[in-house]
Amino acid sequence: GNYALAAARALMDTDKDAEEIARKAMQIAADICVYTNSNFVVETLDAA
């Protein structure tokens, strides 16, 4: 939701890759929002 979006936008200016940004943003959202838990499933695509 909005917490994860805000966290991801803040992390975009770092040298982290997309998966690290997504994981960190979701963890931040889980720490803030009572409706978000910290059980994440991240699916990635291999670069062609």
mmCIF entry with sequence, helices, sheets and N, C-alpha, C, O atoms, coordinates in Angstrom:
data_MODEL
# 
_entry.id   MODEL 
# 
_entity.id                         1 
_entity.type                       polymer 
_entity.pdbx_number_of_molecules   1 
# 
_entity_poly.entity_id                      1 
_entity_poly.type                           'polypeptide(L)' 
_entity_poly.nstd_linkage                   no 
_entity_poly.nstd_monomer                   no 
_entity_poly.pdbx_seq_one_letter_code       GNYALAAARALMDTDKDAEEIARKAMQIAADICVYTNSNFVVETLDAA 
_entity_poly.pdbx_seq_one_letter_code_can   GNYALAAARALMDTDKDAEEIARKAMQIAADICVYTNSNFVVETLDAA 
_entity_poly.pdbx_strand_id                 A 
# 
loop_
_entity_poly_seq.entity_id 
_entity_poly_seq.num 
_entity_poly_seq.mon_id 
_entity_poly_seq.hetero 
1 1  GLY n 
1 2  ASN n 
1 3  TYR n 
1 4  ALA n 
1 5  LEU n 
1 6  ALA n 
1 7  ALA n 
1 8  ALA n 
1 9  ARG n 
1 10 ALA n 
1 11 LEU n 
1 12 MET n 
1 13 ASP n 
1 14 THR n 
1 15 ASP n 
1 16 LYS n 
1 17 ASP n 
1 18 ALA n 
1 19 GLU n 
1 20 GLU n 
1 21 ILE n 
1 22 ALA n 
1 23 ARG n 
1 24 LYS n 
1 25 ALA n 
1 26 MET n 
1 27 GLN n 
1 28 ILE n 
1 29 ALA n 
1 30 ALA n 
1 31 ASP n 
1 32 ILE n 
1 33 CYS n 
1 34 VAL n 
1 35 TYR n 
1 36 THR n 
1 37 ASN n 
1 38 SER n 
1 39 ASN n 
1 40 PHE n 
1 41 VAL n 
1 42 VAL n 
1 43 GLU n 
1 44 THR n 
1 45 LEU n 
1 46 ASP n 
1 47 ALA n 
1 48 ALA n 
# 
_struct_asym.id          A 
_struct_asym.entity_id   1 
# 
loop_
_struct_conf.conf_type_id 
_struct_conf.id 
_struct_conf.pdbx_PDB_helix_id 
_struct_conf.beg_label_comp_id 
_struct_conf.beg_label_asym_id 
_struct_conf.beg_label_seq_id 
_struct_conf.pdbx_beg_PDB_ins_code 
_struct_conf.end_label_comp_id 
_struct_conf.end_label_asym_id 
_struct_conf.end_label_seq_id 
_struct_conf.pdbx_end_PDB_ins_code 
_struct_conf.beg_auth_comp_id 
_struct_conf.beg_auth_asym_id 
_struct_conf.beg_auth_seq_id 
_struct_conf.end_auth_comp_id 
_struct_conf.end_auth_asym_id 
_struct_conf.end_auth_seq_id 
_struct_conf.pdbx_PDB_helix_class 
_struct_conf.details 
_struct_conf.pdbx_PDB_helix_length 
HELX_P HELX_P1 AA1 ASN A 2  ? LEU A 11 ? ASN A 2  LEU A 11 1 ? 10 
HELX_P HELX_P2 AA2 ALA A 18 ? ILE A 32 ? ALA A 18 ILE A 32 1 ? 15 
# 
_struct_conf_type.id          HELX_P 
_struct_conf_type.criteria    ? 
_struct_conf_type.reference   ? 
# 
loop_
_atom_site.group_PDB 
_atom_site.id 
_atom_site.type_symbol 
_atom_site.label_atom_id 
_atom_site.label_alt_id 
_atom_site.label_comp_id 
_atom_site.label_asym_id 
_atom_site.label_entity_id 
_atom_site.label_seq_id 
_atom_site.pdbx_PDB_ins_code 
_atom_site.Cartn_x 
_atom_site.Cartn_y 
_atom_site.Cartn_z 
_atom_site.occupancy 
_atom_site.B_iso_or_equiv 
_atom_site.pdbx_formal_charge 
_atom_site.auth_seq_id 
_atom_site.auth_comp_id 
_atom_site.auth_asym_id 
_atom_site.auth_atom_id 
_atom_site.pdbx_PDB_model_num 
ATOM 1   N N  . GLY A 1 1  ? 0.794  -1.174  0.000   1.00 0.00 ? 1  GLY A N  1 
ATOM 2   C CA . GLY A 1 1  ? 0.000  0.000   0.000   1.00 0.00 ? 1  GLY A CA 1 
ATOM 3   C C  . GLY A 1 1  ? 0.851  1.258   0.000   1.00 0.00 ? 1  GLY A C  1 
ATOM 4   O O  . GLY A 1 1  ? 1.968  1.278   -0.517  1.00 0.00 ? 1  GLY A O  1 
ATOM 5   N N  . ASN A 1 2  ? 0.310  2.278   0.577   1.00 0.00 ? 2  ASN A N  1 
ATOM 6   C CA . ASN A 1 2  ? 0.964  3.585   0.562   1.00 0.00 ? 2  ASN A CA 1 
ATOM 7   C C  . ASN A 1 2  ? 2.243  3.634   1.384   1.00 0.00 ? 2  ASN A C  1 
ATOM 8   O O  . ASN A 1 2  ? 3.176  4.352   1.024   1.00 0.00 ? 2  ASN A O  1 
ATOM 9   N N  . TYR A 1 3  ? 2.305  2.883   2.484   1.00 0.00 ? 3  TYR A N  1 
ATOM 10  C CA . TYR A 1 3  ? 3.536  2.868   3.286   1.00 0.00 ? 3  TYR A CA 1 
ATOM 11  C C  . TYR A 1 3  ? 4.687  2.257   2.487   1.00 0.00 ? 3  TYR A C  1 
ATOM 12  O O  . TYR A 1 3  ? 5.793  2.797   2.482   1.00 0.00 ? 3  TYR A O  1 
ATOM 13  N N  . ALA A 1 4  ? 4.433  1.138   1.815   1.00 0.00 ? 4  ALA A N  1 
ATOM 14  C CA . ALA A 1 4  ? 5.474  0.491   1.011   1.00 0.00 ? 4  ALA A CA 1 
ATOM 15  C C  . ALA A 1 4  ? 5.881  1.381   -0.156  1.00 0.00 ? 4  ALA A C  1 
ATOM 16  O O  . ALA A 1 4  ? 7.065  1.467   -0.484  1.00 0.00 ? 4  ALA A O  1 
ATOM 17  N N  . LEU A 1 5  ? 4.925  2.037   -0.780  1.00 0.00 ? 5  LEU A N  1 
ATOM 18  C CA . LEU A 1 5  ? 5.220  2.941   -1.890  1.00 0.00 ? 5  LEU A CA 1 
ATOM 19  C C  . LEU A 1 5  ? 6.102  4.092   -1.429  1.00 0.00 ? 5  LEU A C  1 
ATOM 20  O O  . LEU A 1 5  ? 7.078  4.431   -2.099  1.00 0.00 ? 5  LEU A O  1 
ATOM 21  N N  . ALA A 1 6  ? 5.770  4.692   -0.298  1.00 0.00 ? 6  ALA A N  1 
ATOM 22  C CA . ALA A 1 6  ? 6.573  5.795   0.228   1.00 0.00 ? 6  ALA A CA 1 
ATOM 23  C C  . ALA A 1 6  ? 7.985  5.333   0.564   1.00 0.00 ? 6  ALA A C  1 
ATOM 24  O O  . ALA A 1 6  ? 8.955  6.034   0.274   1.00 0.00 ? 6  ALA A O  1 
ATOM 25  N N  . ALA A 1 7  ? 8.103  4.164   1.170   1.00 0.00 ? 7  ALA A N  1 
ATOM 26  C CA . ALA A 1 7  ? 9.422  3.637   1.515   1.00 0.00 ? 7  ALA A CA 1 
ATOM 27  C C  . ALA A 1 7  ? 10.230 3.334   0.262   1.00 0.00 ? 7  ALA A C  1 
ATOM 28  O O  . ALA A 1 7  ? 11.421 3.639   0.210   1.00 0.00 ? 7  ALA A O  1 
ATOM 29  N N  . ALA A 1 8  ? 9.602  2.738   -0.748  1.00 0.00 ? 8  ALA A N  1 
ATOM 30  C CA . ALA A 1 8  ? 10.304 2.417   -1.991  1.00 0.00 ? 8  ALA A CA 1 
ATOM 31  C C  . ALA A 1 8  ? 10.782 3.684   -2.690  1.00 0.00 ? 8  ALA A C  1 
ATOM 32  O O  . ALA A 1 8  ? 11.897 3.723   -3.211  1.00 0.00 ? 8  ALA A O  1 
ATOM 33  N N  . ARG A 1 9  ? 9.957  4.705   -2.703  1.00 0.00 ? 9  ARG A N  1 
ATOM 34  C CA . ARG A 1 9  ? 10.372 5.972   -3.320  1.00 0.00 ? 9  ARG A CA 1 
ATOM 35  C C  . ARG A 1 9  ? 11.563 6.567   -2.592  1.00 0.00 ? 9  ARG A C  1 
ATOM 36  O O  . ARG A 1 9  ? 12.460 7.120   -3.229  1.00 0.00 ? 9  ARG A O  1 
ATOM 37  N N  . ALA A 1 10 ? 11.590 6.466   -1.281  1.00 0.00 ? 10 ALA A N  1 
ATOM 38  C CA . ALA A 1 10 ? 12.718 6.988   -0.507  1.00 0.00 ? 10 ALA A CA 1 
ATOM 39  C C  . ALA A 1 10 ? 13.990 6.198   -0.780  1.00 0.00 ? 10 ALA A C  1 
ATOM 40  O O  . ALA A 1 10 ? 15.086 6.758   -0.761  1.00 0.00 ? 10 ALA A O  1 
ATOM 41  N N  . LEU A 1 11 ? 13.850 4.900   -1.034  1.00 0.00 ? 11 LEU A N  1 
ATOM 42  C CA . LEU A 1 11 ? 15.014 4.043   -1.252  1.00 0.00 ? 11 LEU A CA 1 
ATOM 43  C C  . LEU A 1 11 ? 15.526 4.076   -2.688  1.00 0.00 ? 11 LEU A C  1 
ATOM 44  O O  . LEU A 1 11 ? 16.590 3.521   -2.964  1.00 0.00 ? 11 LEU A O  1 
ATOM 45  N N  . MET A 1 12 ? 14.814 4.701   -3.599  1.00 0.00 ? 12 MET A N  1 
ATOM 46  C CA . MET A 1 12 ? 15.222 4.715   -5.010  1.00 0.00 ? 12 MET A CA 1 
ATOM 47  C C  . MET A 1 12 ? 16.551 5.427   -5.226  1.00 0.00 ? 12 MET A C  1 
ATOM 48  O O  . MET A 1 12 ? 17.230 5.161   -6.218  1.00 0.00 ? 12 MET A O  1 
ATOM 49  N N  . ASP A 1 13 ? 16.933 6.311   -4.337  1.00 0.00 ? 13 ASP A N  1 
ATOM 50  C CA . ASP A 1 13 ? 18.177 7.060   -4.493  1.00 0.00 ? 13 ASP A CA 1 
ATOM 51  C C  . ASP A 1 13 ? 19.379 6.338   -3.898  1.00 0.00 ? 13 ASP A C  1 
ATOM 52  O O  . ASP A 1 13 ? 20.420 6.956   -3.675  1.00 0.00 ? 13 ASP A O  1 
ATOM 53  N N  . THR A 1 14 ? 19.251 5.045   -3.638  1.00 0.00 ? 14 THR A N  1 
ATOM 54  C CA . THR A 1 14 ? 20.358 4.266   -3.100  1.00 0.00 ? 14 THR A CA 1 
ATOM 55  C C  . THR A 1 14 ? 20.938 3.379   -4.190  1.00 0.00 ? 14 THR A C  1 
ATOM 56  O O  . THR A 1 14 ? 20.414 3.334   -5.303  1.00 0.00 ? 14 THR A O  1 
ATOM 57  N N  . ASP A 1 15 ? 22.000 2.684   -3.880  1.00 0.00 ? 15 ASP A N  1 
ATOM 58  C CA . ASP A 1 15 ? 22.637 1.784   -4.842  1.00 0.00 ? 15 ASP A CA 1 
ATOM 59  C C  . ASP A 1 15 ? 22.108 0.363   -4.735  1.00 0.00 ? 15 ASP A C  1 
ATOM 60  O O  . ASP A 1 15 ? 22.763 -0.571  -5.198  1.00 0.00 ? 15 ASP A O  1 
ATOM 61  N N  . LYS A 1 16 ? 20.949 0.181   -4.141  1.00 0.00 ? 16 LYS A N  1 
ATOM 62  C CA . LYS A 1 16 ? 20.366 -1.148  -3.987  1.00 0.00 ? 16 LYS A CA 1 
ATOM 63  C C  . LYS A 1 16 ? 19.693 -1.580  -5.287  1.00 0.00 ? 16 LYS A C  1 
ATOM 64  O O  . LYS A 1 16 ? 19.233 -0.746  -6.068  1.00 0.00 ? 16 LYS A O  1 
ATOM 65  N N  . ASP A 1 17 ? 19.641 -2.904  -5.510  1.00 0.00 ? 17 ASP A N  1 
ATOM 66  C CA . ASP A 1 17 ? 18.923 -3.389  -6.684  1.00 0.00 ? 17 ASP A CA 1 
ATOM 67  C C  . ASP A 1 17 ? 17.426 -3.442  -6.385  1.00 0.00 ? 17 ASP A C  1 
ATOM 68  O O  . ASP A 1 17 ? 17.004 -3.212  -5.252  1.00 0.00 ? 17 ASP A O  1 
ATOM 69  N N  . ALA A 1 18 ? 16.632 -3.743  -7.402  1.00 0.00 ? 18 ALA A N  1 
ATOM 70  C CA . ALA A 1 18 ? 15.171 -3.692  -7.278  1.00 0.00 ? 18 ALA A CA 1 
ATOM 71  C C  . ALA A 1 18 ? 14.654 -4.628  -6.196  1.00 0.00 ? 18 ALA A C  1 
ATOM 72  O O  . ALA A 1 18 ? 13.734 -4.267  -5.462  1.00 0.00 ? 18 ALA A O  1 
ATOM 73  N N  . GLU A 1 19 ? 15.226 -5.823  -6.081  1.00 0.00 ? 19 GLU A N  1 
ATOM 74  C CA . GLU A 1 19 ? 14.754 -6.772  -5.067  1.00 0.00 ? 19 GLU A CA 1 
ATOM 75  C C  . GLU A 1 19 ? 15.035 -6.266  -3.662  1.00 0.00 ? 19 GLU A C  1 
ATOM 76  O O  . GLU A 1 19 ? 14.185 -6.382  -2.779  1.00 0.00 ? 19 GLU A O  1 
ATOM 77  N N  . GLU A 1 20 ? 16.217 -5.706  -3.447  1.00 0.00 ? 20 GLU A N  1 
ATOM 78  C CA . GLU A 1 20 ? 16.552 -5.167  -2.128  1.00 0.00 ? 20 GLU A CA 1 
ATOM 79  C C  . GLU A 1 20 ? 15.635 -4.004  -1.753  1.00 0.00 ? 20 GLU A C  1 
ATOM 80  O O  . GLU A 1 20 ? 15.208 -3.886  -0.604  1.00 0.00 ? 20 GLU A O  1 
ATOM 81  N N  . ILE A 1 21 ? 15.339 -3.149  -2.725  1.00 0.00 ? 21 ILE A N  1 
ATOM 82  C CA . ILE A 1 21 ? 14.431 -2.026  -2.471  1.00 0.00 ? 21 ILE A CA 1 
ATOM 83  C C  . ILE A 1 21 ? 13.049 -2.540  -2.099  1.00 0.00 ? 21 ILE A C  1 
ATOM 84  O O  . ILE A 1 21 ? 12.439 -2.056  -1.146  1.00 0.00 ? 21 ILE A O  1 
ATOM 85  N N  . ALA A 1 22 ? 12.552 -3.524  -2.851  1.00 0.00 ? 22 ALA A N  1 
ATOM 86  C CA . ALA A 1 22 ? 11.220 -4.077  -2.580  1.00 0.00 ? 22 ALA A CA 1 
ATOM 87  C C  . ALA A 1 22 ? 11.160 -4.713  -1.198  1.00 0.00 ? 22 ALA A C  1 
ATOM 88  O O  . ALA A 1 22 ? 10.208 -4.486  -0.450  1.00 0.00 ? 22 ALA A O  1 
ATOM 89  N N  . ARG A 1 23 ? 12.169 -5.507  -0.854  1.00 0.00 ? 23 ARG A N  1 
ATOM 90  C CA . ARG A 1 23 ? 12.186 -6.173  0.455   1.00 0.00 ? 23 ARG A CA 1 
ATOM 91  C C  . ARG A 1 23 ? 12.240 -5.159  1.599   1.00 0.00 ? 23 ARG A C  1 
ATOM 92  O O  . ARG A 1 23 ? 11.501 -5.274  2.576   1.00 0.00 ? 23 ARG A O  1 
ATOM 93  N N  . LYS A 1 24 ? 13.118 -4.169  1.467   1.00 0.00 ? 24 LYS A N  1 
ATOM 94  C CA . LYS A 1 24 ? 13.262 -3.162  2.516   1.00 0.00 ? 24 LYS A CA 1 
ATOM 95  C C  . LYS A 1 24 ? 11.990 -2.329  2.645   1.00 0.00 ? 24 LYS A C  1 
ATOM 96  O O  . LYS A 1 24 ? 11.561 -2.027  3.759   1.00 0.00 ? 24 LYS A O  1 
ATOM 97  N N  . ALA A 1 25 ? 11.386 -1.955  1.522   1.00 0.00 ? 25 ALA A N  1 
ATOM 98  C CA . ALA A 1 25 ? 10.153 -1.167  1.555   1.00 0.00 ? 25 ALA A CA 1 
ATOM 99  C C  . ALA A 1 25 ? 9.026  -1.946  2.221   1.00 0.00 ? 25 ALA A C  1 
ATOM 100 O O  . ALA A 1 25 ? 8.264  -1.384  3.008   1.00 0.00 ? 25 ALA A O  1 
ATOM 101 N N  . MET A 1 26 ? 8.915  -3.231  1.914   1.00 0.00 ? 26 MET A N  1 
ATOM 102 C CA . MET A 1 26 ? 7.872  -4.051  2.526   1.00 0.00 ? 26 MET A CA 1 
ATOM 103 C C  . MET A 1 26 ? 8.117  -4.220  4.019   1.00 0.00 ? 26 MET A C  1 
ATOM 104 O O  . MET A 1 26 ? 7.167  -4.249  4.802   1.00 0.00 ? 26 MET A O  1 
ATOM 105 N N  . GLN A 1 27 ? 9.387  -4.334  4.425   1.00 0.00 ? 27 GLN A N  1 
ATOM 106 C CA . GLN A 1 27 ? 9.689  -4.458  5.849   1.00 0.00 ? 27 GLN A CA 1 
ATOM 107 C C  . GLN A 1 27 ? 9.325  -3.179  6.592   1.00 0.00 ? 27 GLN A C  1 
ATOM 108 O O  . GLN A 1 27 ? 8.783  -3.229  7.696   1.00 0.00 ? 27 GLN A O  1 
ATOM 109 N N  . ILE A 1 28 ? 9.622  -2.035  5.986   1.00 0.00 ? 28 ILE A N  1 
ATOM 110 C CA . ILE A 1 28 ? 9.248  -0.754  6.590   1.00 0.00 ? 28 ILE A CA 1 
ATOM 111 C C  . ILE A 1 28 ? 7.732  -0.665  6.722   1.00 0.00 ? 28 ILE A C  1 
ATOM 112 O O  . ILE A 1 28 ? 7.223  -0.255  7.765   1.00 0.00 ? 28 ILE A O  1 
ATOM 113 N N  . ALA A 1 29 ? 7.011  -1.045  5.674   1.00 0.00 ? 29 ALA A N  1 
ATOM 114 C CA . ALA A 1 29 ? 5.542  -1.024  5.719   1.00 0.00 ? 29 ALA A CA 1 
ATOM 115 C C  . ALA A 1 29 ? 5.018  -1.954  6.801   1.00 0.00 ? 29 ALA A C  1 
ATOM 116 O O  . ALA A 1 29 ? 4.077  -1.610  7.515   1.00 0.00 ? 29 ALA A O  1 
ATOM 117 N N  . ALA A 1 30 ? 5.621  -3.129  6.927   1.00 0.00 ? 30 ALA A N  1 
ATOM 118 C CA . ALA A 1 30 ? 5.183  -4.091  7.947   1.00 0.00 ? 30 ALA A CA 1 
ATOM 119 C C  . ALA A 1 30 ? 5.411  -3.549  9.353   1.00 0.00 ? 30 ALA A C  1 
ATOM 120 O O  . ALA A 1 30 ? 4.629  -3.829  10.262  1.00 0.00 ? 30 ALA A O  1 
ATOM 121 N N  . ASP A 1 31 ? 6.469  -2.783  9.536   1.00 0.00 ? 31 ASP A N  1 
ATOM 122 C CA . ASP A 1 31 ? 6.747  -2.194  10.845  1.00 0.00 ? 31 ASP A CA 1 
ATOM 123 C C  . ASP A 1 31 ? 5.752  -1.088  11.203  1.00 0.00 ? 31 ASP A C  1 
ATOM 124 O O  . ASP A 1 31 ? 5.503  -0.837  12.382  1.00 0.00 ? 31 ASP A O  1 
ATOM 125 N N  . ILE A 1 32 ? 5.185  -0.429  10.191  1.00 0.00 ? 32 ILE A N  1 
ATOM 126 C CA . ILE A 1 32 ? 4.274  0.693   10.419  1.00 0.00 ? 32 ILE A CA 1 
ATOM 127 C C  . ILE A 1 32 ? 2.816  0.254   10.461  1.00 0.00 ? 32 ILE A C  1 
ATOM 128 O O  . ILE A 1 32 ? 2.065  0.673   11.342  1.00 0.00 ? 32 ILE A O  1 
ATOM 129 N N  . CYS A 1 33 ? 2.420  -0.578  9.523   1.00 0.00 ? 33 CYS A N  1 
ATOM 130 C CA . CYS A 1 33 ? 1.003  -0.891  9.293   1.00 0.00 ? 33 CYS A CA 1 
ATOM 131 C C  . CYS A 1 33 ? 0.596  -2.193  9.989   1.00 0.00 ? 33 CYS A C  1 
ATOM 132 O O  . CYS A 1 33 ? 1.262  -3.217  9.835   1.00 0.00 ? 33 CYS A O  1 
ATOM 133 N N  . VAL A 1 34 ? -0.481 -2.150  10.741  1.00 0.00 ? 34 VAL A N  1 
ATOM 134 C CA . VAL A 1 34 ? -0.944 -3.345  11.452  1.00 0.00 ? 34 VAL A CA 1 
ATOM 135 C C  . VAL A 1 34 ? -1.553 -4.376  10.510  1.00 0.00 ? 34 VAL A C  1 
ATOM 136 O O  . VAL A 1 34 ? -1.722 -5.530  10.904  1.00 0.00 ? 34 VAL A O  1 
ATOM 137 N N  . TYR A 1 35 ? -1.885 -4.000  9.284   1.00 0.00 ? 35 TYR A N  1 
ATOM 138 C CA . TYR A 1 35 ? -2.486 -4.923  8.326   1.00 0.00 ? 35 TYR A CA 1 
ATOM 139 C C  . TYR A 1 35 ? -1.460 -5.590  7.412   1.00 0.00 ? 35 TYR A C  1 
ATOM 140 O O  . TYR A 1 35 ? -1.820 -6.454  6.613   1.00 0.00 ? 35 TYR A O  1 
ATOM 141 N N  . THR A 1 36 ? -0.186 -5.200  7.519   1.00 0.00 ? 36 THR A N  1 
ATOM 142 C CA . THR A 1 36 ? 0.881  -5.769  6.696   1.00 0.00 ? 36 THR A CA 1 
ATOM 143 C C  . THR A 1 36 ? 1.766  -6.627  7.578   1.00 0.00 ? 36 THR A C  1 
ATOM 144 O O  . THR A 1 36 ? 2.271  -6.156  8.598   1.00 0.00 ? 36 THR A O  1 
ATOM 145 N N  . ASN A 1 37 ? 1.961  -7.894  7.192   1.00 0.00 ? 37 ASN A N  1 
ATOM 146 C CA . ASN A 1 37 ? 2.855  -8.742  7.976   1.00 0.00 ? 37 ASN A CA 1 
ATOM 147 C C  . ASN A 1 37 ? 4.210  -8.838  7.285   1.00 0.00 ? 37 ASN A C  1 
ATOM 148 O O  . ASN A 1 37 ? 4.397  -8.290  6.199   1.00 0.00 ? 37 ASN A O  1 
ATOM 149 N N  . SER A 1 38 ? 5.141  -9.524  7.904   1.00 0.00 ? 38 SER A N  1 
ATOM 150 C CA . SER A 1 38 ? 6.496  -9.601  7.352   1.00 0.00 ? 38 SER A CA 1 
ATOM 151 C C  . SER A 1 38 ? 6.781  -10.946 6.699   1.00 0.00 ? 38 SER A C  1 
ATOM 152 O O  . SER A 1 38 ? 7.939  -11.352 6.599   1.00 0.00 ? 38 SER A O  1 
ATOM 153 N N  . ASN A 1 39 ? 5.750  -11.633 6.258   1.00 0.00 ? 39 ASN A N  1 
ATOM 154 C CA . ASN A 1 39 ? 5.920  -12.878 5.498   1.00 0.00 ? 39 ASN A CA 1 
ATOM 155 C C  . ASN A 1 39 ? 5.849  -12.539 4.018   1.00 0.00 ? 39 ASN A C  1 
ATOM 156 O O  . ASN A 1 39 ? 4.760  -12.402 3.462   1.00 0.00 ? 39 ASN A O  1 
ATOM 157 N N  . PHE A 1 40 ? 7.014  -12.401 3.373   1.00 0.00 ? 40 PHE A N  1 
ATOM 158 C CA . PHE A 1 40 ? 7.073  -11.946 1.990   1.00 0.00 ? 40 PHE A CA 1 
ATOM 159 C C  . PHE A 1 40 ? 7.431  -13.096 1.056   1.00 0.00 ? 40 PHE A C  1 
ATOM 160 O O  . PHE A 1 40 ? 8.224  -13.971 1.404   1.00 0.00 ? 40 PHE A O  1 
ATOM 161 N N  . VAL A 1 41 ? 6.845  -13.082 -0.116  1.00 0.00 ? 41 VAL A N  1 
ATOM 162 C CA . VAL A 1 41 ? 7.239  -13.965 -1.210  1.00 0.00 ? 41 VAL A CA 1 
ATOM 163 C C  . VAL A 1 41 ? 7.652  -13.044 -2.346  1.00 0.00 ? 41 VAL A C  1 
ATOM 164 O O  . VAL A 1 41 ? 6.835  -12.290 -2.875  1.00 0.00 ? 41 VAL A O  1 
ATOM 165 N N  . VAL A 1 42 ? 8.926  -13.110 -2.718  1.00 0.00 ? 42 VAL A N  1 
ATOM 166 C CA . VAL A 1 42 ? 9.445  -12.243 -3.769  1.00 0.00 ? 42 VAL A CA 1 
ATOM 167 C C  . VAL A 1 42 ? 9.770  -13.109 -4.974  1.00 0.00 ? 42 VAL A C  1 
ATOM 168 O O  . VAL A 1 42 ? 10.567 -14.042 -4.881  1.00 0.00 ? 42 VAL A O  1 
ATOM 169 N N  . GLU A 1 43 ? 9.156  -12.799 -6.096  1.00 0.00 ? 43 GLU A N  1 
ATOM 170 C CA . GLU A 1 43 ? 9.432  -13.515 -7.335  1.00 0.00 ? 43 GLU A CA 1 
ATOM 171 C C  . GLU A 1 43 ? 10.281 -12.620 -8.218  1.00 0.00 ? 43 GLU A C  1 
ATOM 172 O O  . GLU A 1 43 ? 9.982  -11.437 -8.382  1.00 0.00 ? 43 GLU A O  1 
ATOM 173 N N  . THR A 1 44 ? 11.338 -13.179 -8.787  1.00 0.00 ? 44 THR A N  1 
ATOM 174 C CA . THR A 1 44 ? 12.237 -12.398 -9.629  1.00 0.00 ? 44 THR A CA 1 
ATOM 175 C C  . THR A 1 44 ? 12.322 -13.022 -11.013 1.00 0.00 ? 44 THR A C  1 
ATOM 176 O O  . THR A 1 44 ? 12.099 -14.220 -11.188 1.00 0.00 ? 44 THR A O  1 
ATOM 177 N N  . LEU A 1 45 ? 12.644 -12.197 -11.981 1.00 0.00 ? 45 LEU A N  1 
ATOM 178 C CA . LEU A 1 45 ? 12.852 -12.642 -13.353 1.00 0.00 ? 45 LEU A CA 1 
ATOM 179 C C  . LEU A 1 45 ? 14.335 -12.563 -13.654 1.00 0.00 ? 45 LEU A C  1 
ATOM 180 O O  . LEU A 1 45 ? 15.005 -11.611 -13.253 1.00 0.00 ? 45 LEU A O  1 
ATOM 181 N N  . ASP A 1 46 ? 14.848 -13.553 -14.351 1.00 0.00 ? 46 ASP A N  1 
ATOM 182 C CA . ASP A 1 46 ? 16.242 -13.517 -14.770 1.00 0.00 ? 46 ASP A CA 1 
ATOM 183 C C  . ASP A 1 46 ? 16.397 -12.544 -15.929 1.00 0.00 ? 46 ASP A C  1 
ATOM 184 O O  . ASP A 1 46 ? 15.536 -12.464 -16.806 1.00 0.00 ? 46 ASP A O  1 
ATOM 185 N N  . ALA A 1 47 ? 17.496 -11.809 -15.925 1.00 0.00 ? 47 ALA A N  1 
ATOM 186 C CA . ALA A 1 47 ? 17.763 -10.881 -17.018 1.00 0.00 ? 47 ALA A CA 1 
ATOM 187 C C  . ALA A 1 47 ? 18.112 -11.670 -18.272 1.00 0.00 ? 47 ALA A C  1 
ATOM 188 O O  . ALA A 1 47 ? 18.803 -12.687 -18.205 1.00 0.00 ? 47 ALA A O  1 
ATOM 189 N N  . ALA A 1 48 ? 17.641 -11.204 -19.391 1.00 0.00 ? 48 ALA A N  1 
ATOM 190 C CA . ALA A 1 48 ? 17.892 -11.910 -20.657 1.00 0.00 ? 48 ALA A CA 1 
ATOM 191 C C  . ALA A 1 48 ? 19.173 -11.439 -21.285 1.00 0.00 ? 48 ALA A C  1 
ATOM 192 O O  . ALA A 1 48 ? 19.550 -11.919 -22.354 1.00 0.00 ? 48 ALA A O  1 
# 
